[in-house]
Amino acid sequence: METHPLDPLSAEEIDAVRETLADEGKLSPGARFPLILPEEPPKEAVERGEGAVDRRARAVVLDTANGDTFDAVVSLTDRKLLSWRQVPTREHPYGQAPVMLQEYADVEEIVKADQGWRDAMALRGVEDLDLVFVTPLSPGQFGFPDEVGKRVLRSLFFVRHHADDSPWAHPVEGLIAYVDVIERRIIRLVDTGVVPVPDECGNFDEASVGPPRTSLRPLEITQPDGPSFTVTGHHVTWENWRFRISFNAREGLVLHQLAFRDGGVDRQVVYRASIAEMVVPYADPSDTRFWISYFDLGEYSLGSCVNSLVLGCDCLGEIHYFDAVLADAEGRPYVARNAICMHEEDYGVLWKHTDVITGAAETRRSRRLVISFFTTVGNYDYGFYWYLYQDGTIQMEAKLTGVVFTGAAGEDFAFGTQIAPGLVAPYHQHLFCARLDMNVDGPANSVHETDIAPLPMGDDNRYGNAFQPRRTLIARESEAARMADPAAGRYWTVSNSGSCNRLGQPVGYKLTPHASPTLFAHPDSAVAKRAAFATRHLWVTRYHPDERYPAGDYPNQHAGGAGLPEWTAADRPLEDQDLVLWHTFGSTHIPRTEDWPVMPVEYAGFTLKPVGFFDRNPALDLPATTGGACAHTAQGDSCDHS
């Protein structure tokens, strides 16, 4: 099968990246690969579809002997090095390659060999150092002289009662190691004093919580004729939707060229949709945790932490899995099996009406296509679910679960919740940024902000009941950093003035935010400078192929200002242009006792809905569902239970 320009990298292509760089003499003995990613061709080249498009890959290469970092672009078509650029990691505003899995083991080895650390653990009564869990974490950027320009990880510590014990129940409070991973030494060991290590365990296996309940009866989901979707390579058709799927080590799942068939024509909606960054800032100002603000994509390569999904647990029903091919630190490919799950779900009633005059009733049930993956970054687990609906709606839902990050303190701890005796979970946020490269009936799009406004009493509103939508054009990038306003019912519509429906109205899609707070950190804080994207719910930019990540290409140890603040300073005009929406959404987590020892799923997300895109309800032609699909309905009766 011919490779499409938007297909993910294959194992052979990953090998070609490493071999090309080696042939060019660019790989020193200490060279490692924090990232190898597909370098997608410009949108115009793909959309034109004229002839073969050069397949390319981007590699980040770290020389572990001296910390030099390089950014390379390789032509996979020609097996040729196209560019080789040293990343200025030692110059303001700095920035480092993302953390590699091997560095976790390196930090553990460095720390456990340090006599000062061993003495600090002895003071806390920890004798078996093999049971100490070392937790290397990205340090942020605070301008500390012993960290600036160096590749640093900071580590907190947890202990286990035995090898299978959950370490998060037993944090070692007040001890932090600042580790230079290139020089392989602790550059600073901070010890703020001994705090008792919480003793109660936090395990949640069957042996720890007791036998499972027996009240649940089987729930079977069957599709005896198979699913309704068709998969050809990485191209998917389902109902009226057509799109492509890819996966990379940084973003994870990416959807491409989402189009909806209307009257025999495939109409473009979104060219590319992904989660492009996320930040998890903590509210604890103590010496132990003031610096914690994880950028799970830019610092930890979220896609590389992908789970292999299991039928009946992670996904239920008639499943199609996609594997992901990724690169390890040696630049060699490996396969993450069942990385992406795709299946159909019943979603209740889509539309319904009972005619009170004739008694006639019509009901159509909604079915949605689910494309998802799960990833585990340290203690937290994240599921990312894209839903496509039969009425043209697109929905993104992030599912947050896993184990809360913990510390040791008393019940009077001011910046977190006591969740077990002596154990606290600090307040924090999970803020995601979706990158939505829009293409509503083509690339010439505009964005309007709509608020619902009540009218004042007067001749036009004598009884005070009137309200209207008020639309404001977002004309330039300087106007395009926006906040949600649930009190005004605010939403943003991407429209195409060159394509109108039968009533002469420009076709469009609206982004409806599920209102949640943006970044709570002070505007002058280090994290606010580094995660400026999280200070607004919406940003709009002109499309540029180099503008991929809202906090910049290298947020690890970056001082801030990269990404959206830098791009929007150009103040480019936005009307009738090729546009990208950047939408911040998420969860502010004030932990509960019910979140321990493992957290029930918390949800966050948004929807994209057609507004005047279709001339009428595009799901009118759905067939009625008969009672054969419902357990307690007579055969042949219609079924409308939600």
C-alpha positions in Angstrom: 0.0 0.0 0.0 1.3 3.4 -1.0 2.4 5.6 1.9 0.3 8.8 2.4 2.1 12.1 3.3 0.3 12.2 6.7 0.9 8.5 7.7 2.9 8.0 10.9 6.5 6.9 10.7 7.2 3.3 10.0 9.9 1.2 11.6 11.9 1.3 8.4 11.7 5.1 8.3 12.9 5.4 11.9 15.8 3.3 11.0 16.5 5.5 8.0 16.7 8.6 10.3 19.3 7.0 12.5 21.3 5.6 9.6 21.3 8.9 7.7 22.5 10.8 10.6 25.2 8.2 11.3 26.3 8.3 7.6 26.6 12.1 7.9 28.9 11.7 10.9 26.5 13.5 13.2 26.2 10.8 15.9 28.8 10.8 18.7 29.2 7.8 20.9 27.0 9.5 23.5 24.2 10.5 21.1 20.7 9.7 22.1 17.3 10.5 20.6 14.8 12.2 22.9 12.4 12.5 20.0 11.9 11.3 16.4 8.8 12.7 14.9 7.1 12.9 11.5 7.8 16.2 9.8 4.5 16.8 8.1 4.5 18.5 4.7 2.9 22.0 4.3 -0.8 21.8 4.1 -0.9 23.3 0.6 1.2 20.4 -0.7 -1.0 17.8 0.8 -4.3 19.4 -0.2 -3.1 19.8 -3.8 -2.3 16.1 -4.0 -0.1 16.7 -7.0 2.6 14.0 -7.3 4.7 12.5 -4.6 5.3 14.6 -1.5 8.7 14.3 0.2 8.5 12.2 3.4 10.5 13.8 6.2 11.2 13.2 9.9 12.5 15.5 12.6 14.9 14.2 15.2 16.1 15.7 18.4 19.6 14.5 19.2 21.2 14.8 22.6 24.9 14.3 23.2 24.9 12.8 26.7 28.7 13.5 27.0 28.4 17.3 27.0 24.7 18.2 26.8 24.8 19.6 23.3 21.4 19.3 21.6 20.6 19.3 17.9 17.5 19.5 15.8 17.7 17.7 12.5 15.4 17.2 9.6 15.9 14.2 7.3 14.4 13.4 3.9 13.1 9.9 4.1 12.4 9.9 0.4 16.0 10.8 -0.6 17.8 9.5 2.6 19.4 12.9 2.9 20.1 15.3 5.8 18.2 18.5 5.1 19.1 20.5 8.2 21.2 20.2 11.3 20.8 23.0 13.9 22.2 23.2 17.4 19.6 24.2 20.0 20.9 27.1 22.1 20.3 25.4 25.5 22.9 27.5 27.2 21.5 30.9 26.1 18.4 32.7 27.3 15.6 31.7 27.1 17.3 28.2 27.2 15.1 25.1 26.7 16.1 21.5 26.7 15.1 18.3 24.9 12.3 16.3 26.6 13.2 13.9 29.4 14.2 10.4 28.2 13.2 7.2 30.0 16.8 6.2 30.5 17.4 9.4 32.5 15.0 8.1 35.2 17.4 5.2 35.8 20.4 7.5 35.6 19.0 9.8 38.3 18.2 6.9 40.6 21.8 5.7 40.3 23.3 9.1 40.8 21.1 9.8 43.9 21.6 6.5 45.6 25.4 6.8 45.2 25.4 10.2 47.0 26.5 10.0 50.7 24.7 13.1 51.7 21.4 11.7 50.4 22.1 8.4 52.1 22.7 10.2 55.4 19.4 12.2 55.0 17.5 8.9 54.4 19.1 7.4 57.5 17.9 10.4 59.6 14.4 9.4 58.5 14.8 5.8 59.5 14.8 4.5 56.0 17.2 1.5 56.0 16.4 -0.5 52.8 17.4 2.0 50.1 16.3 -0.6 47.4 12.7 0.2 48.4 13.1 3.9 47.9 11.3 5.1 44.8 13.3 8.0 43.1 11.0 10.4 41.2 12.9 12.6 38.7 10.8 15.6 37.6 11.3 18.4 35.2 12.5 21.5 37.2 10.9 24.4 35.4 13.1 27.5 35.0 13.7 29.9 37.9 17.1 31.4 36.9 19.0 29.5 39.6 22.7 29.9 38.6 23.6 26.2 39.2 20.8 25.2 36.8 20.8 27.7 34.0 22.0 26.2 30.8 22.4 22.7 32.3 20.3 19.6 31.9 18.7 19.2 35.3 16.1 17.0 36.9 14.8 17.5 40.5 13.9 14.4 42.4 11.5 13.8 45.3 11.4 10.4 47.1 8.9 7.8 48.2 9.4 4.5 50.1 7.7 1.2 49.8 7.0 -1.4 52.4 7.7 -4.1 49.8 8.5 -4.3 46.1 4.8 -4.2 45.0 3.7 -1.6 47.5 2.4 1.7 46.1 5.1 4.3 46.8 2.7 7.3 46.6 1.3 6.4 50.0 4.7 7.0 51.7 6.3 10.3 50.6 9.6 11.4 52.0 8.7 15.0 52.8 11.2 17.9 52.7 14.1 16.2 50.8 14.8 17.3 47.2 17.8 16.5 45.0 18.8 18.8 42.2 20.6 16.5 39.7 22.8 17.4 36.7 22.2 14.5 34.4 25.1 15.3 32.1 27.7 15.7 34.9 26.0 12.9 36.8 26.0 14.5 40.2 23.7 16.1 42.7 24.4 19.8 42.4 22.2 20.7 45.4 20.5 18.6 48.1 17.7 20.5 49.9 16.6 19.1 53.3 14.0 21.2 55.1 13.7 18.8 58.1 12.4 15.4 59.0 8.7 14.8 58.7 7.2 11.3 59.6 6.7 9.2 56.6 3.0 8.1 56.4 2.7 4.5 57.2 -0.7 3.5 55.9 -0.6 1.7 52.6 -2.4 2.8 49.5 -2.7 -0.3 47.4 -5.8 -1.1 45.5 -5.4 -4.6 44.2 -7.9 -7.3 45.2 -5.7 -8.6 48.0 -5.7 -5.1 49.6 -9.3 -4.0 49.1 -11.0 -7.4 49.5 -13.1 -9.5 47.1 -15.0 -7.7 44.3 -18.7 -7.3 44.6 -20.9 -9.9 42.9 -24.0 -7.8 42.1 -23.1 -6.9 38.5 -24.7 -9.0 35.8 -23.0 -9.4 32.4 -23.4 -6.5 30.0 -22.6 -7.6 26.4 -22.1 -5.3 23.5 -22.3 -7.1 20.2 -22.3 -6.2 16.5 -23.0 -9.6 14.8 -22.6 -8.0 11.3 -19.4 -6.2 12.3 -18.7 -2.5 12.8 -20.0 0.2 10.4 -16.6 1.7 9.8 -14.0 0.8 7.1 -10.3 1.1 7.6 -7.8 1.3 4.8 -4.3 1.7 6.2 -4.7 4.9 8.3 -7.8 6.2 6.4 -11.2 5.7 8.0 -14.7 6.1 6.7 -17.7 5.9 9.1 -21.2 7.0 8.3 -20.6 10.3 6.5 -17.2 11.0 8.1 -13.9 10.5 6.3 -10.5 11.2 8.0 -7.0 9.9 8.6 -5.3 8.7 11.9 -1.7 9.1 12.9 0.2 8.8 16.2 3.5 10.4 17.3 5.7 10.4 20.4 4.9 13.9 21.4 1.1 14.5 20.8 0.0 10.9 20.7 -3.2 10.6 18.6 -3.7 13.0 15.7 -6.8 13.2 13.4 -6.3 14.6 9.9 -8.5 15.9 7.1 -11.8 15.4 8.9 -14.5 15.7 6.2 -18.3 15.1 6.2 -20.0 13.8 3.1 -23.0 16.0 2.3 -25.0 15.4 -0.9 -22.3 13.2 -2.4 -19.5 15.8 -1.6 -16.8 15.4 1.0 -16.8 18.8 2.8 -13.7 19.7 4.8 -14.2 20.6 8.5 -10.8 20.3 10.3 -7.5 19.7 8.6 -5.6 18.6 11.7 -6.7 18.0 15.3 -4.5 17.1 18.3 -3.7 17.9 21.9 -0.6 20.0 21.4 0.4 20.6 25.1 -0.7 20.4 28.7 0.6 21.8 31.9 0.0 20.5 35.5 0.9 23.4 37.9 0.8 22.8 41.6 -0.3 25.3 44.2 2.0 24.4 47.0 4.5 27.2 47.5 6.8 25.3 49.9 10.5 24.5 49.1 9.4 20.9 48.4 6.9 21.6 45.5 7.0 25.3 44.5 8.6 24.3 41.2 6.3 21.6 40.1 4.5 22.3 36.8 4.7 19.4 34.4 4.4 20.0 30.6 3.5 16.4 29.8 3.9 16.7 26.1 6.9 19.0 25.7 8.8 17.7 28.7 7.7 14.0 28.9 6.7 13.1 25.3 3.1 12.1 26.2 2.7 9.9 23.2 5.7 7.8 24.1 4.0 6.9 27.4 1.1 5.3 25.6 -0.6 2.2 27.1 -1.3 -1.0 25.2 -5.0 -1.2 25.4 -6.9 -4.4 26.6 -10.2 -5.6 25.1 -13.0 -5.5 27.7 -11.1 -3.2 30.0 -10.0 -0.1 28.2 -12.4 -0.6 25.2 -15.7 -2.5 25.0 -17.4 -3.8 21.9 -16.3 -4.5 18.3 -12.8 -2.9 18.4 -10.3 -1.9 15.7 -6.8 -1.3 17.1 -4.0 0.7 15.6 -0.4 0.0 16.7 2.0 2.9 17.2 5.6 2.7 15.9 7.9 4.8 18.1 11.6 5.3 18.6 13.7 4.5 21.7 16.6 6.6 23.0 18.9 4.7 20.7 16.9 5.8 17.7 15.6 2.3 17.1 12.0 1.5 16.4 9.6 -0.4 18.6 5.9 -1.1 18.4 3.4 -0.1 21.0 0.6 -2.7 20.4 -3.0 -1.6 20.5 -2.1 2.0 21.1 -5.3 3.5 19.5 -8.7 2.0 20.1 -11.6 2.7 17.6 -15.2 1.5 18.1 -18.8 2.5 17.9 -21.1 3.4 20.8 -24.8 3.9 21.2 -25.3 7.4 22.6 -29.0 7.6 23.4 -31.6 9.5 21.4 -30.3 11.7 18.6 -33.7 13.2 17.6 -37.3 12.4 18.5 -40.8 13.8 18.1 -44.3 12.6 19.0 -47.1 14.3 17.1 -49.7 15.3 19.6 -52.3 15.5 16.9 -51.9 12.3 15.1 -50.0 10.3 17.7 -47.3 9.4 15.2 -43.8 9.1 16.7 -40.4 9.1 15.2 -37.2 8.4 17.1 -33.6 8.0 15.9 -30.9 6.8 18.2 -27.4 8.4 18.1 -24.3 6.4 17.5 -20.9 7.8 17.8 -17.4 6.7 16.6 -14.8 6.7 19.4 -11.1 7.1 18.7 -9.0 7.0 21.8 -5.7 6.3 23.6 -4.5 6.2 27.2 -1.2 7.3 28.5 0.5 7.1 31.9 2.9 9.9 32.9 4.2 9.0 36.4 1.3 8.8 38.8 -1.4 10.1 36.5 -3.3 8.3 33.7 -4.9 10.3 30.9 -7.4 9.1 28.3 -8.0 11.2 25.2 -11.2 10.5 23.4 -12.3 12.0 20.1 -16.0 11.4 19.3 -17.6 11.8 15.9 -21.4 12.0 15.7 -23.9 11.4 12.9 -25.1 15.0 13.0 -21.7 16.4 12.2 -20.6 17.1 15.8 -17.0 16.6 16.9 -16.2 16.2 20.6 -13.0 15.9 22.6 -13.0 14.4 26.1 -10.0 14.0 28.3 -10.4 11.4 31.1 -8.2 12.0 34.2 -7.5 9.1 36.5 -4.6 7.4 38.3 -3.0 8.3 41.6 -2.8 11.8 43.0 0.6 13.2 43.8 1.2 13.2 47.5 3.2 14.8 50.3 3.4 14.3 54.1 1.8 16.9 56.4 -0.7 17.4 59.1 -4.4 18.2 58.7 -3.7 21.9 58.8 -1.8 21.8 55.5 -3.0 25.0 53.7 -2.4 24.0 50.1 -3.9 20.6 49.8 -6.3 18.0 51.1 -5.5 15.4 53.8 -6.6 12.1 52.1 -5.2 9.6 54.6 -3.5 9.9 58.0 -0.5 12.2 57.6 -0.9 12.1 53.8 -1.9 15.2 51.7 -2.6 15.8 48.0 -1.7 19.3 47.0 -4.1 21.5 45.0 -3.2 21.6 41.3 -4.6 22.0 37.8 -4.6 20.0 34.6 -4.7 22.4 31.6 -4.8 21.0 28.1 -4.3 22.9 24.8 -6.0 21.5 21.7 -4.6 22.6 18.3 -7.4 22.8 15.8 -6.2 23.5 12.3 -9.6 24.5 10.8 -10.7 24.1 7.2 -14.4 24.8 7.1 -15.3 24.3 3.4 -11.8 25.4 2.6 -8.9 27.4 4.1 -10.4 30.9 3.9 -12.0 31.1 7.3 -12.9 33.8 9.9 -13.7 33.6 13.6 -16.6 35.4 15.4 -17.2 35.5 19.1 -20.8 35.2 20.0 -22.3 36.4 23.3 -26.0 36.1 24.2 -27.2 39.5 25.4 -30.5 40.5 27.1 -32.0 43.7 25.6 -32.8 46.7 27.8 -36.5 47.5 28.4 -37.8 49.9 25.8 -39.9 50.2 22.7 -38.3 47.1 21.1 -38.6 45.1 24.4 -41.6 46.4 26.2 -42.0 43.2 28.3 -38.3 42.7 29.1 -38.1 39.1 27.7 -35.9 39.7 24.6 -32.3 38.6 24.1 -30.1 38.2 21.0 -26.8 36.8 20.0 -24.2 39.4 19.4 -21.4 38.5 17.0 -17.9 40.2 17.0 -15.3 39.5 14.4 -11.9 38.6 15.7 -10.0 40.5 13.1 -6.4 40.3 14.2 -4.1 38.1 16.4 -3.9 41.0 18.9 -7.6 40.6 19.6 -7.6 36.8 19.5 -6.6 35.8 23.1 -10.0 35.3 24.5 -11.7 34.1 27.7 -14.8 31.9 28.0 -17.9 33.5 29.6 -20.5 31.0 30.6 -22.8 33.8 31.9 -23.0 35.1 28.4 -23.2 31.7 26.8 -20.0 32.6 24.8 -18.9 30.5 21.9 -16.7 31.0 18.9 -17.7 30.3 15.3 -15.3 29.5 12.4 -17.1 30.5 9.2 -16.4 30.6 5.5 -17.9 33.7 3.8 -17.1 32.2 0.4 -19.4 29.2 1.0 -23.1 29.8 1.9 -26.0 27.6 2.7 -29.3 27.7 0.9 -30.4 30.7 3.0 -27.3 32.7 1.9 -25.6 32.4 5.3 -21.9 31.7 5.6 -21.3 28.0 6.7 -19.6 27.5 10.0 -18.6 25.4 12.9 -18.8 26.6 16.5 -16.4 25.8 19.3 -18.3 25.5 22.6 -16.0 25.5 25.7 -16.9 23.5 28.7 -16.1 26.5 31.0 -13.3 25.9 33.4 -10.7 28.1 35.1 -7.5 29.1 33.2 -4.1 29.2 35.0 -4.5 30.4 38.6 -0.7 31.1 39.0 0.2 34.8 39.3 0.9 36.5 35.9 4.5 37.2 37.1 5.2 33.6 38.1 7.6 31.4 36.2 4.9 29.0 35.2 2.7 31.7 33.8 5.5 32.9 31.6 6.2 29.4 30.4 2.6 28.3 30.0 1.1 31.5 28.6 -1.2 29.4 26.5 -3.0 28.4 29.7 -3.9 32.0 30.6 -6.6 32.2 27.9 -9.3 29.8 26.8 -8.9 30.6 23.1 -6.1 31.8 20.8 -6.4 32.2 17.1 -3.4 32.4 14.8 -2.7 32.3 11.1 -1.6 28.9 9.9 2.2 28.5 9.7 3.7 25.0 9.4 6.4 25.8 11.9 3.9 26.8 14.6 3.2 23.4 16.2 3.3 23.6 20.0 1.7 26.4 22.1 4.6 26.6 24.6 7.2 26.3 21.9 9.3 23.4 20.6 11.5 23.1 23.8 9.4 24.0 27.0 11.7 21.8 29.2 13.6 24.3 31.4 12.6 27.2 29.0 12.3 30.6 30.6 9.0 31.4 28.8 7.6 33.6 26.0 7.8 30.9 23.3 4.9 29.7 21.3 1.6 31.6 21.3 2.9 34.9 22.8 5.7 35.0 20.3 3.6 34.2 17.3 0.6 36.5 18.1 3.0 39.4 18.6 3.1 39.5 14.8 -0.5 40.6 14.9 -1.4 39.0 11.6 -4.9 39.7 10.1 -7.3 36.8 10.6 -10.3 37.5 8.4 -10.8 35.1 5.4 -7.5 33.4 6.3 -6.1 29.9 6.9 -6.6 29.7 10.7 -5.6 27.6 13.7 -7.6 27.6 16.9 -5.8 26.9 20.2 -8.3 26.0 22.9 -7.3 25.6 26.6 -9.6 23.4 28.7 -9.1 21.3 31.8 -9.7 20.6 35.4 -8.8 22.4 38.7 -8.2 19.6 41.1 -9.0 20.1 44.8 -8.5 16.5 45.8 -11.1 14.6 47.8 -10.7 11.7 50.1 -12.6 9.7 47.5 -9.7 10.3 45.1 -7.5 8.0 47.2 -6.0 5.5 46.6 -6.9 5.7 43.0 -8.9 8.5 41.4 -12.3 8.0 39.7 -12.3 9.5 36.3 -12.6 13.3 36.0 -13.8 14.7 32.7 -12.8 17.8 30.7 -13.4 18.7 27.0 -15.2 20.7 24.4 -17.4 20.3 21.3 -17.4 21.5 17.7 -20.8 21.7 16.2 -22.0 22.7 12.7 -23.7 26.1 12.5 -25.4 26.7 9.2 -23.0 24.2 7.7 -25.8 22.0 6.6 -29.1 23.1 5.1 -31.1 20.9 7.5 -30.6 18.2 10.0 -28.0 15.9 8.4 -29.2 12.8 10.3 -32.7 12.7 8.9 -32.0 9.6 6.9 -31.0 7.4 9.9 -33.0 4.2 10.0 -35.4 3.6 12.9 -34.2 1.1 15.5 -36.4 -1.8 16.1 -37.1 -3.5 19.4 -34.9 -6.4 18.6 -32.0 -4.3 20.0 -33.8 -3.7 23.3 -34.1 -6.1 26.2 -37.6 -5.5 27.4 -39.4 -4.3 24.2 -41.6 -6.4 22.1 -40.1 -7.4 18.7 -41.0 -4.7 16.1 -41.7 -1.9 18.5 -39.6 1.2 18.2 -37.0 1.8 20.9 -36.1 5.2 22.3 -34.7 4.6 25.7 -31.7 6.9 26.3 
